[in-house]
Amino acid sequence: MAVQSEGTPCWADAMFSDVEGAKRFYGDVLGWTFGESSSEYGNYTQAAVDGKAVAAVVPPMPGQEGQSQWCLYFAVPDAAATAQKVRDNGGEVLMEPMQVGDFGTMCLAREPSGAVFGVWQAGSHEGFETTGTPGAYCWAEVFTREPEKADTFLSAVFPYRMKQMEDHAVDYRMFDLGGDPVLGRMKMTDDFPPEVPSYINVYFTVDDCDRAVERAVKLGAVLRFGPMSSPFGRFAALSDPQGANFSVIDVTTTEGQMPSVKEV
């Protein structure tokens, strides 16, 4: 796999106070299997589907205990240069670029409207080994109450072109690389409780959305939205038993016409 273009979502991980519980949940819902935890790297444990890496789970570091959440990483050629771009454009670097063995260099940041994300300068670990297949990452959206801040920041830090969905009901924007959409941005409405901060919602592919939701809820997840059919697939939004938000989507079950978009 070639190193991904700058700005491409390339990896996802989450901290869980109950890692074994998270492994059972995602193993049942998404079919993940797990490798050995790496004590050298804080018991970081990689998840796989059919032997291909799709994500990772890790216990919180001391002092970092809190609600679990998924973190999406974007591919960059130079993590230090990206960290500087984050600062220059009103973002905050939460964790300075740090080399992780020969795997690569990571950095954690927060964009000006509040969503936390990671950047990854690949070494031997280039990121997802499969995407868009059942159990694997498929898509992500920045949920924010301040879309102008997020849009300005993301398009300054990464080489994105932007397209706005022409729909008066939702304020939705897509970020393209080389003509391909790689990330969405949704303006949060009053449907979201005021205490919910901006965040990046990660979608994982499933072969049957309704069955996946049924399994997840039975295991203690909370259904937030859906299942709903769309031109992109049948999807639903969930919070896992430890509070991490994520979505599932069956991209083979589509309904309706693709919305029109305009360049911005």
Backbone as a ProteinNet text record, in pm:
[ID]
protein_1_A
[PRIMARY]
MAVQSEGTPCWADAMFSDVEGAKRFYGDVLGWTFGESSSEYGNYTQAAVDGKAVAAVVPPMPGQEGQSQWCLYFAVPDAAATAQKVRDNGGEVLMEPMQVGDFGTMCLAREPSGAVFGVWQAGSHEGFETTGTPGAYCWAEVFTREPEKADTFLSAVFPYRMKQMEDHAVDYRMFDLGGDPVLGRMKMTDDFPPEVPSYINVYFTVDDCDRAVERAVKLGAVLRFGPMSSPFGRFAALSDPQGANFSVIDVTTTEGQMPSVKEV
[TERTIARY]
85.2	0	89	63.5	142.7	104.2	200.5	169.7	59.4	-37.7	-157.3	-132.8	-213.3	-203	-229.5	-162.6	-180.9	-328.5	-377.8	-517.3	-611.5	-560.9	-645.6	-662.6	-786.5	-802.3	-732.1	-640.9	-558.1	-560.9	-619.5	-618	-718.5	-764.9	-855.2	-821.8	-822.5	-807.8	-891.2	-906.2	-985.3	-930	-938.6	-901.4	-1024.4	-1008.7	-1118.6	-1067.4	-1139.3	-1098.5	-1116.4	-1215.5	-1236	-1203	-1074.4	-1030.3	-1089.8	-1095.6	-1150.3	-1297.8	-1371	-1511.3	-1524.2	-1436.2	-1438	-1407.6	-1312.9	-1277.8	-1396.6	-1466	-1583.7	-1691.1	-1716.7	-1822.9	-1793.8	-1677.7	-1647.5	-1620.4	-1573.4	-1558.6	-1693.4	-1794.6	-1928.9	-1999.4	-1986.1	-2062.7	-1997.7	-1863.6	-1794.7	-1707.4	-1702.8	-1624.1	-1474	-1432.9	-1289.5	-1223.1	-1100	-1012.7	-897.1	-828.9	-728.9	-594.3	-488.6	-353.3	-309.6	-183.9	-126.8	-117.3	-144.3	-126.6	22.5	62.4	203.6	234.8	292.8	321	420.9	506.9	605.7	536.3	416.2	343.2	209.8	213.4	94.6	-18	15.2	-84.8	-176.7	-119.3	-189.5	-219.6	-345.3	-387.3	-456.4	-400.7	-455.1	-570.3	-671.8	-786.5	-774	-824.9	-815.7	-944.9	-967.8	-1073.8	-1007.5	-1028	-962	-811.5	-753.3	-609.1	-556.8	-646.7	-603.5	-637	-540	-554.8	-662.3	-753	-863.4	-873.8	-813.4	-825.7	-741.7	-749.6	-680.7	-753.1	-734.8	-789.1	-672.7	-686.7	-577.3	-635.9	-579.2	-626.9	-578.6	-649.8	-604.9	-474.9	-394.5	-275.3	-319.1	-241.9	-280.2	-309.2	-423.2	-461.5	-544.1	-558.1	-634.1	-767.7	-806.5	-933.5	-1048	-1141.7	-1256.3	-1345.1	-1441.4	-1529	-1450.2	-1474.1	-1406.2	-1452	-1361.5	-1400.9	-1303.1	-1355.5	-1271.5	-1191.5	-1066.5	-979.9	-942	-966.6	-931.9	-800.1	-712.4	-581.4	-577.9	-511.6	-495.7	-349.8	-329.9	-194.8	-127.6	-1.2	78.3	220.5	290.6	430	526.5	484.2	574	489.1	488.1	401.2	438.1	567.1	609.5	560	568.8	521.3	370.1	299	153.1	117.4	191.2	166.6	179.8	278.5	295.6	178.3	131.2	14.1	-109	-122.4	-234.4	-230.9	-113.5	-98.9	-124.3	-68.1	-79	-222.9	-309.2	-446.9	-549.8	-503	-596.3	-630.7	-563.5	-586	-493.1	-504.9	-425.6	-358.2	-229.2	-157.6	-168.4	-234.7	-256.1	-141.5	-80.6	35.3	134.8	252.5	355.1	390.6	437.5	476.9	570.4	536.2	611	634.4	758.4	790.4	750.2	683.1	638.2	719.7	836.1	924.4	950.6	951.9	968.2	833	723.2	588.8	555.7	599.7	568.5	569.9	520.4	517.2	374.5	327.5	190.1	188.2	74.7	52.1	-98.4	-140.5	-283	-312.1	-426.8	-460.2	-610.2	-646	-787.7	-810.9	-910.7	-939.2	-1018	-1024.3	-1077.3	-1221	-1301.6	-1439	-1449	-1337.2	-1334.4	-1313.3	-1317.8	-1302.2	-1155	-1130.6	-994.8	-965.6	-841.9	-802.3	-653.6	-606.8	-465.3	-406.2	-274.8	-205.4	-101.6	-74.4	15	111.1	239.4	345.6	394.6	361	381.7	528.9	559.4	685.6	648.6	676.1	640.5	489.4	419.3	273	207.5	145.5	89.6	-57.1	-119.1	-258.8	-349.2	-474.2	-572.5	-519.9	-535.2	-494.6	-612.3	-732.7	-850.9	-952	-1028.2	-1136.2	-1257.8	-1375	-1498.3	-1546	-1475.5	-1517.9	-1583.4	-1671.5	-1739.1	-1641.4	-1669.2	-1584.3	-1479.1	-1455.8	-1348.6	-1403.1	-1312	-1345.1	-1401.1	-1495.2	-1555.2	-1557	-1587.2	-1613.5	-1605.5	-1593.9	-1595	-1651.1	-1708.3	-1765.9	-1728.2	-1692.3	-1671.2	-1807.2	-1851.3	-1974.9	-1936.5	-1988.5	-1947.4	-2061.6	-2062.4	-2159.4	-2106.1	-1978.1	-1915.4	-1850.5	-1933.8	-1880.1	-1778.6	-1798.4	-1704.7	-1563.3	-1554.1	-1421.4	-1358.2	-1436.5	-1383.7	-1343.9	-1429.4	-1402.1	-1274.3	-1260.9	-1143.3	-1016.9	-1023	-906.2	-866.7	-963	-931.3	-875.2	-931.5	-885.3	-752.1	-711.8	-580.7	-471.7	-506.8	-407.3	-384	-491.2	-481.3	-517.4	-467	-488.8	-625.5	-729.6	-865	-926.7	-1012.3	-1110	-1244.3	-1330.4	-1455.9	-1577	-1675.5	-1804.8	-1914.9	-2012.9	-2125.7	-2246.6	-2313.4	-2434.8	-2547.3	-2618.4	-2726.4	-2855.7	-2867.1	-2982.6	-3011.4	-3129.6	-3162.1	-3184.5	-3208.3	-3239.3	-3113.4	-2998.4	-2874.2	-2761.3	-2667.9	-2546.3	-2436	-2407.9	-2315.5	-2213.5	-2087.9	-1979.3	-1891.1	-1833.4	-1741.2	-1604.8	-1501.2	-1363.8	-1305.3	-1255.8	-1205.7	-1053.9	-996.8	-856	-853	-798.9	-790.5	-924.8	-1030.4	-1163.6	-1242.2	-1177.6	-1247	-1281.3	-1407.7	-1441.6	-1377.9	-1313.9	-1247.9	-1302.2	-1380.1	-1426.7	-1551.1	-1643.7	-1762.3	-1760.5	-1840.8	-1858.2	-2006.1	-2061.3	-2202.7	-2219.2	-2303.2	-2333.4	-2427.7	-2388.5	-2471.4	-2594.2	-2708.7	-2833.3	-2868	-2981.4	-3025.8	-3065.7	-3069.8	-3097.8	-2986.7	-2866	-2753.3	-2758.2	-2750.4	-2748.1	-2633.1	-2655.3	-2553.4	-2419.6	-2422	-2295.4	-2211.3	-2267.3	-2190	-2096.3	-1964.2	-1870.5	-1859.7	-1793.6	-1761.7	-1679.5	-1701.1	-1625.3	-1623.9	-1536.5	-1531.9	-1599.1	-1701.5	-1776.3	-1722.6	-1683.1	-1622.9	-1727.9	-1734.2	-1826.3	-1749.2	-1805.9	-1752.8	-1854.7	-1804.4	-1890.2	-1945.4	-2071.3	-2132.4	-2208.5	-2234.7	-2307.4	-2458.7	-2503.6	-2647.1	-2662.6	-2704.8	-2711.3	-2805.3	-2923.4	-3022.4	-2974.7	-2911.1	-2858.2	-2745.8	-2659.8	-2548.3	-2600.9	-2704.3	-2764.2	-2825.7	-2896.1	-2959.2	-2853.9	-2743.2	-2635.1	-2576.1	-2552	-2489.1	-2575.4	-2705	-2796.3	-2807.2	-2812	-2820.1	-2697.4	-2584.6	-2460.1	-2438.7	-2541.5	-2531.6	-2508.3	-2505.2	-2489.8	-2620.5	-2610	-2727.8	-2744.9	-2864.3	-2893.7	-2926.5	-2851	-2870.2	-2954.8	-2943.5	-3012.2	-3019.1	-3133.9	-3145.8	-3198.9	-3183.1	-3125.7	-3208.6	-3137.5	-3200	-3132.8	-3216	-3160.8	-3130.2	-3025.4	-2984.2	-2920.5	-2890.1	-2821.3	-2681.6	-2626.5	-2490.9	-2490.6	-2606.6	-2616.3	-2713.9	-2739.4	-2826.9	-2737.9	-2765.4	-2671.4	-2744.5	-2667.4	-2719.3	-2604.7	-2639	-2540.7	-2561.9	-2452.7	-2457.9	-2355.3	-2377.1	-2271.1	-2245.2	-2118.9	-2087.9	-2107.5	-2098.5	-2127.6	-2038.5	-1923.6	-1835.7	-1845.6	-1946.4	-1974.9	-1912.3	-1832.4	-1770.3	-1872.2	-1884.7	-1976.9	-1915	-1997.3	-1954.6	-2079.3	-2061.1	-2173.5	-2142.2	-2248.2	-2233.2	-2309.3	-2258.6	-2324.1	-2310.6	-2421.5	-2423.2	-2428.8	-2314.7	-2305.5	-2372.8	-2414.3	-2479.1	-2629.9	-2686.7	-2831.3	-2854.2	-2882.7	-2898	-3041.1	-3077.4	-3213.3	-3210.7	-3279.8	-3288.2	-3175.8	-3185	-3086	-2976.1	-2856.7	-2744	-2776.6	-2746.6	-2774.4	-2680.5	-2726.7	-2639	-2546	-2425.8	-2325.3	-2268.4	-2215.9	-2149.5	-2013.4	-1916.1	-1781.9	-1789.9	-1711.6	-1706.9	-1561.8
-119.2	0	124.6	215.5	338.2	428.7	509.7	606.6	698.1	725.4	795.8	944.5	1003.3	1146.2	1226.5	1341.2	1428.2	1464.5	1447.5	1479.3	1361.5	1245.1	1125.5	1064.6	1038.5	965.2	829.8	801.6	682.1	586.2	628.6	538.8	588.5	498.2	534.1	450.7	514.8	439.3	505	434.7	487.5	435.1	521	481.3	428.9	315.5	256.7	217.3	258.4	216.4	65.2	9.5	-135.9	-187.4	-212.6	-255.7	-391.4	-482.8	-615.8	-606.1	-516.4	-494	-438.1	-345.5	-287.3	-393.5	-481.3	-587.9	-682.3	-715	-802.6	-733.1	-606.2	-533.2	-522.5	-469.5	-449.8	-582.7	-679.5	-812.8	-869.5	-852.3	-903.2	-820.3	-688	-599.9	-588.7	-580.1	-555.5	-672.1	-778.5	-894.4	-877.3	-785.4	-762.3	-875	-903.5	-986.7	-897.4	-938.1	-849.7	-917.9	-840.9	-891.5	-882.8	-911.9	-900.2	-752.2	-720.7	-582.6	-555.1	-434.1	-399.2	-319.6	-387.1	-320.2	-206.2	-218.9	-114.4	15.9	4.7	122.5	136.9	121.6	147.8	48.9	-76.8	-182.1	-150.1	-82.7	-54.1	-186.6	-207	-335.7	-313	-373	-353.4	-450	-396.7	-477.9	-508.4	-625.6	-666.4	-733.4	-729.1	-806	-885.3	-1015.8	-1103.2	-1079.3	-1055.3	-1038.4	-902.9	-810.1	-676.4	-572.3	-487.6	-389.7	-286.8	-263.8	-170.2	-61.1	-78.3	19.3	-30.8	42	-3.3	46.8	-25.7	14.4	19.1	106.7	125	172.4	129.7	184.2	328.3	410.1	548.9	554.6	655.4	679.6	742.6	725	784.3	933.4	974.9	1115.6	1147.4	1051.4	1075.5	1002.5	952.1	880.9	979.1	936.3	1020.7	941.8	1009.7	937.7	890.3	767.6	712.8	786.7	802.5	856.8	809.1	795.5	755.6	875.5	851.1	955.1	915.1	1005.6	981.7	1051.3	979.2	1033.2	1062.2	1171.9	1210.5	1192.9	1137	1114.4	1248	1261.4	1380.9	1338.4	1414.7	1379.7	1425.2	1524.2	1582.5	1629.6	1549.7	1580.3	1713.4	1744.5	1870	1990.2	1981.3	2091	2107.6	1995.5	2003.3	2064.2	2026.5	2084.6	2236.5	2284.5	2429.7	2491.4	2421.8	2472.3	2477.1	2377.8	2376.8	2504.3	2535.7	2656.3	2782.8	2787.7	2908.4	2939	2835.7	2854.5	2845.5	2873.4	2886.3	2757.9	2647.3	2521.3	2509.1	2398.1	2375.2	2238.4	2234	2106.1	2049.2	1934.9	1872	1779.9	1720.2	1636	1660.3	1708	1739.5	1613.9	1631.9	1515.5	1423.8	1296.2	1196.5	1074.9	1033.2	913.8	789.5	697.6	572.4	458.6	431.4	329.2	356.4	248.9	269.4	273	273.7	272.2	404.4	516.1	645.8	752.5	870.7	983.8	1033.9	1049.7	1094.3	1229.7	1296	1424.6	1435	1492.6	1513.4	1662.4	1702.3	1844	1865	1991.1	2027.9	2142.9	2127.7	2237.4	2346.4	2469.2	2583.2	2568.2	2483.4	2467.2	2356.1	2286.9	2194.8	2047.7	2002.9	1859.7	1818.8	1708	1655	1556.6	1560.2	1467.4	1438.7	1341.2	1307.9	1324.5	1338.4	1329.6	1218.8	1155.9	1039.9	1050.6	1056.4	1051.4	907.4	837.5	692.2	654.2	550.2	479.1	340.8	237.8	102.2	77.7	156.3	142.5	252.8	213.7	313.2	342.1	264.9	292.7	176.1	209.8	105.6	14.5	-116.7	-211.1	-249.4	-209.7	-225.2	-119.1	-66.9	27.3	-8.1	26.8	5.7	-137.8	-228.6	-368.4	-391	-491.8	-510.9	-517	-433.7	-424.1	-315.9	-260.6	-162.3	-19.8	75.4	217.2	247.5	341.3	376.6	527.5	606.8	749.7	818.1	950.4	1026.3	1165.1	1221.6	1356.2	1436.4	1561.3	1655.4	1714.4	1689.7	1750.3	1875.5	1991.1	2116	2216.4	2301.4	2411.7	2536.2	2535.3	2651.9	2609.2	2581.7	2525.5	2615.1	2747.3	2836.1	2819.5	2808.4	2789.5	2659.2	2551.3	2419.9	2417.6	2473.4	2472.2	2548	2668.1	2751.5	2680.4	2621.1	2553.3	2431.1	2342.6	2217.6	2242.9	2341	2366.7	2441.3	2499.3	2564	2464.4	2368.1	2272.4	2158.3	2116.2	2006.2	2057.2	1991.6	2041.9	2004.6	2039.6	2001.6	2103.2	2051.5	2134.6	2105.3	2206	2190.4	2194.7	2113.6	2114	2121	2204.7	2220.9	2146.1	2070.3	2002.1	2105	2100.5	2196.3	2142.3	2159.6	2109.2	2207.8	2270.3	2373.1	2312.4	2181.7	2118	2094.8	2076.2	2049.9	2134.9	2170.2	2240.1	2134.9	2083.3	1970.7	2002.2	1982.1	2010	1886.9	1870.4	1759.5	1813.9	1745	1782.7	1679.1	1725.9	1638.2	1642.9	1529.1	1520.4	1459.3	1531	1478	1437.1	1510.4	1481.5	1380.3	1314.8	1214.5	1271.4	1259.7	1306	1215.3	1276.4	1196.1	1226.7	1335.3	1376.7	1463.1	1449.9	1534.4	1628.1	1733.5	1823.7	1856.6	1830.3	1852.8	1958.1	2059.2	2156	2090.8	2094.9	2037	2125.2	2060.8	2132.8	2130	2189.2	2189.2	2050	1952.2	1813.4	1760	1817.6	1772.9	1844	1770	1835	1936.4	2051.9	2157.7	2113.8	2010.3	1967.2	1880.2	1838.8	1755.9	1847.4	1828.4	1915.1	1872.7	1955.4	1916	1787.5	1700.9	1575.2	1520.8	1423.6	1356.4	1221.5	1199.3	1073.9	979.7	860.2	761.2	656.8	623.6	520.7	392	281.3	150.1	77	3.7	-67.3	-194.7	-222.7	-350	-407	-538.4	-596.9	-588.7	-556.2	-539.8	-442.2	-320.1	-214.2	-252.1	-300.9	-330.3	-439.9	-542	-650.4	-600.2	-514.3	-460.5	-375.4	-295.1	-211.9	-300.7	-403.4	-495.7	-559.2	-603.9	-664.1	-561.7	-441.7	-337.9	-300.4	-279.7	-239.6	-350	-474.2	-588.5	-593.9	-542.7	-544.8	-416.7	-329.4	-211.3	-79.3	-78.3	48.6	127.3	257.3	343.6	385.7	363.2	405.6	553.8	632.4	778.2	822.8	750.4	793.2	675.5	661.2	558.2	427	318.4	309.1	386	444.9	526	497.1	486.7	465.8	599.6	601.7	724	684.5	783.5	750.2	691.9	711.9	664.2	526.8	485.3	357.1	365.5	252.7	249.8	258.3	358.3	385.2	414.8	410.6	443.3	496.7	585	641.4	581.4	543.7	474.6	534.2	510.2	528.8	391.1	351.6	218.2	217.7	101.7	95.1	185.1	228.5	318	462.9	489.8	628.4	679.2	596.9	643	641.8	755.1	765.9	704.6	635.9	585.4	556.6	534.2	498.4	371.2	302.8	186.1	214.6	163.6	186.6	63.8	28.1	-75.7	-1.8	5.7	87	19.9	-105.9	-175.4	-150.5	-98.8	-72.8	77.5	124.1	268.6	300.9	426.1	469.5	617.8	655.1	796.3	838.9	963.6	1017.2	1090.3	1084.6	1157.7	1307.6	1375.9	1519.2	1596.6	1712.4	1795.5	1874.5	1898.2	1972.3	2083.9	2186.1	2294.4	2320.3	2356.1	2390.3	2520.1	2529.2	2653.9	2697.3
0	0	0	-92.6	-97.6	18.5	63.3	168.3	118	203.2	158.3	137.1	50.1	21.9	147.5	158.5	274	291.7	414.5	444.3	435	391.9	385.4	525	568.4	694.4	682.1	776.4	758.3	876.5	992.4	1108.2	1211.2	1296.7	1405.8	1527.9	1643.3	1767.3	1876.2	1987.7	2098.5	2229.5	2333	2468.5	2541.1	2606.5	2684	2821.4	2925.9	3060.5	3076.2	3005	3003.7	2864	2841.5	2707.8	2671.2	2769.6	2739.4	2699.8	2766.7	2731.7	2591	2555.1	2420	2315.3	2346.3	2252.2	2230.1	2340	2325.1	2241.7	2270.7	2201.2	2051	2016.7	1874.1	1803.5	1878	1819.3	1777.3	1863.5	1832.9	1725.8	1734.2	1644.5	1506.9	1502.8	1375.7	1329.6	1411	1369.7	1385.1	1473.1	1490.7	1569.9	1531.5	1613.1	1657.9	1765.2	1824	1836.5	1809.4	1824.9	1969.7	1992.1	2126.2	2163.6	2291.2	2333.6	2349.7	2312.8	2314.3	2440.6	2541.3	2669.2	2650.2	2550.3	2521.3	2480.3	2423.1	2376	2449.7	2582.1	2663	2643.1	2611.5	2586.1	2468.2	2369.6	2243.9	2175.3	2137.1	2079.9	1946.2	1842.4	1708.4	1680.1	1610.4	1568.7	1419.5	1381.2	1240.9	1196.4	1066.9	1002.2	890.7	891.6	793.5	789.8	906.9	916	874	837.8	792.8	899.1	931.1	1039.6	1006.9	1104.1	1081.2	1187.1	1304.9	1412.8	1530	1642.1	1763.3	1886.8	1996.4	2126.4	2225.3	2326.8	2421.9	2554.4	2668.5	2795.3	2811.5	2889.3	2908.4	2986.9	2955.1	3034.9	3167	3274.4	3402.9	3388.2	3442.7	3433.1	3310.5	3217.5	3094.7	3094.9	3213	3219	3192.2	3114.8	3081.6	2989	2928.6	2836.5	2715	2675.8	2558.3	2432.9	2338.3	2208	2101.4	1981	1868.5	1821	1786.7	1731.4	1589.3	1495	1354.9	1324.1	1253.5	1216.3	1066	1031.3	891.7	850.7	731.9	680.8	650.1	691.2	659.6	627.6	543.1	513.4	621.6	704.8	804.1	922.5	1029.9	1144.2	1209.5	1216.3	1279.1	1198.3	1066.4	981.1	994.3	1004.6	1020.3	1155.3	1261	1393.2	1388.2	1313.8	1301.2	1226	1121.2	1046.8	1136.5	1225.1	1320.3	1403.9	1459.7	1543.3	1461.9	1342.2	1258.8	1219.1	1222.8	1176.6	1289.8	1410.8	1522.6	1594.3	1559.4	1629.2	1748.3	1818.4	1939.1	1927.5	1951	1952.4	2092.9	2105.9	2237.1	2275	2175	2198.5	2087	2124.2	2023.9	1944.2	1819.6	1739.9	1817.7	1817.1	1894.4	1806.4	1797	1718.1	1795.7	1727.4	1789.5	1728	1787.6	1732.4	1585	1505.4	1360.7	1290.1	1371.1	1311.3	1242.8	1301.6	1244.7	1353	1318.6	1412.1	1423.6	1548.9	1571	1639.3	1626.3	1690.3	1711.3	1824.1	1849.7	1854.1	1797.4	1787.7	1803.6	1824	1831.2	1734	1647.4	1553.7	1628.1	1572.5	1648.2	1697.7	1634.6	1684.1	1788.3	1816.2	1929.7	1902.1	1775.7	1747.6	1756.5	1825.1	1840.8	1727.3	1677.5	1571.4	1585.4	1509.4	1508.6	1369.7	1363.1	1234.7	1246.3	1134.5	1132.7	1016.1	1049.5	948.9	945.5	840	836.4	833.3	910.4	897.4	846	927.3	884.3	892.3	974.6	985.8	902.2	792.6	700.5	727.1	818.5	851	818	785.1	752.3	642.4	663.2	558.4	469.3	509.5	424.6	468.2	373.9	404.7	320.2	371.8	295.1	289.2	358.6	365.4	501.5	515.6	643.6	762.7	863.4	981.2	974.2	854.5	836.2	830.9	848.2	836.2	697.1	693.2	564.3	539.9	643.8	624.3	759.6	759.5	884.6	859.5	963.9	956.5	1080	1057.6	1167.3	1203	1325.9	1375.6	1454.5	1415	1478.1	1480.1	1583.5	1590.1	1520	1485.3	1421.8	1289.8	1188.9	1064	994	1002.7	932.1	987.6	1120.9	1183.2	1137.4	1140.6	1102.7	955.5	869.6	725	692.2	749.6	722.2	768.4	886.3	942.4	859.1	832.7	763.2	623.3	554.1	417.3	415.6	531.1	538.8	578.4	664	713.7	614.1	545.7	449.6	309.1	204.3	67.5	10.5	83.5	43.8	-52.6	-139.4	-211.3	-147.6	-141.5	-68	-160.6	-125.9	-195.5	-91.4	-117.3	-26	-81.6	5.7	-36.4	-49.5	-161	-184.9	-125.2	5.4	78.6	191.1	186.2	285.9	424.6	430	559	643.4	577.3	650.4	594	680.7	638.2	636.4	516.4	502.7	394.3	427.4	333.2	319.4	200.5	177.2	137.8	184.8	155.1	60.9	-53.3	-159.1	-167.1	-206	-244.6	-383.7	-478.8	-614.9	-672.1	-635.2	-687.3	-607.2	-510.4	-428.7	-291.3	-248.1	-113.6	-8.3	92.5	197	336.5	350.4	482.4	466.3	561.4	562	681.9	674.8	788.8	802.1	919.3	944.7	1054.5	1028.5	1133.6	1234.1	1361.5	1467.8	1488.9	1498.9	1522.3	1671.3	1703.9	1844.3	1891.5	1798.5	1838.9	1928.4	1915.4	1996.8	2131.9	2242.1	2373	2379.5	2445.3	2446.2	2504.7	2590.9	2652.1	2558.9	2443.9	2349.5	2270.1	2284.3	2210.8	2064.4	1985.6	1848.1	1851.6	1753.6	1750.5	1608.5	1586.5	1455.7	1470.8	1391.7	1395.4	1288.2	1331.8	1242.8	1205	1076.3	1024.8	997.3	1043.4	1009.9	921.9	823.2	729.1	792.1	764.9	806.5	687.2	690.6	577.3	596.7	719.9	745.9	862.8	831.7	933.1	1048.1	1014.6	1119.1	1213	1156.2	1240	1330	1274.3	1352.7	1468.3	1442.2	1546.8	1654.9	1612.1	1706.7	1798.7	1739.2	1818.6	1915.5	1864.8	1946.5	2066.7	2041.8	2149.9	2254.1	2206.7	2298.6	2389.8	2340.1	2417	2498.1	2500.9	2586.9	2517.8	2383.4	2311.7	2316	2292.9	2284.1	2138.9	2084	1946.9	1948.3	1874.3	1870.8	1751.9	1640.7	1518.2	1422.2	1355.2	1253.7	1311.5	1235.4	1100.6	996.7	902.6	798.8	665.3	561.5	427.5	362.3	281.9	212.7	80.1	-6.1	-131.7	-108.7	11.4	41.1	106.7	157	225.4	341.2	404.1	522.1	645.9	731	840	970.1	1078.9	1211.8	1296.4	1390.3	1483.5	1621.2	1686	1815.1	1912.1	2040.3	2140.3	2199.6	2203.7	2257.4	2410.1	2475.3	2619	2705.5	2651.8	2728.3	2682.5	2596	2558.8	2431.5	2362.7	2238.3	2124.9	2055.3	1942.6	1817.1	1740	1609.6	1527.7	1399.8	1314.4	1237.7	1196	1108.9	979.8	869.8	740.5	651.3	588.8	485.6	352.5	284.8	162.8	43.2	59.3	-53.5	-57.8	52	57.8	48.5	-73.2	-95.5	-135.8	-112.3	-145.5	-179.2	-287	-323.6	-415.9	-462	-555.5	-480.8	-536.9	-478.7	-475.9	-364.8	-359	-451	-497.4	-578.9	-487.6	-537.1	-460.2	-547.2	-481.9	-556.7	-495.5	-581.5	-532.1	-454.3	-348.7	-271.5	-251.9
[MASK]
++++++++++++++++++++++++++++++++++++++++++++++++++++++++++++++++++++++++++++++++++++++++++++++++++++++++++++++++++++++++++++++++++++++++++++++++++++++++++++++++++++++++++++++++++++++++++++++++++++++++++++++++++++++++++++++++++++++++++++++++++++++++++++++++++++++++

